[in-house]
């Protein structure tokens, strides 16, 4: 996956999770949604189910307008 496609994927995930509570405030339903989205991140495909579920409890997303672009 190219860097720009990875950034686009991260940005779309950020849009999905933008309304979620802080990681430590997520409901079980939100945690399940985060986990399901992590299943689609190719860079995480080698991780076990348990690791991805734990990652869903702490992961946060940031959106950077100029990510991947050089001025």
VENLIN-V177336 format. One line per field, one symbol per residue. ss: DSSP state (~ for helix, > for strand, _ for the rest). burial: b if it has 16 or more other C-alpha atoms within 10 Angstrom, else e. A space follows every 10 residues. Layout:
ss=???
burial=???
This chain:
ss=__~~~~~~~~ ~~~~~~~___ __~~~__~~~ ~~~~~~~~__ _~~~____~~ ~~~~~~~~__ __________ _
burial=eeeeeebeeb bebbeebeeb eebeebeeeb beebbeebee eeeeeeeeee ebbebbbeee eeeeeeeeee e
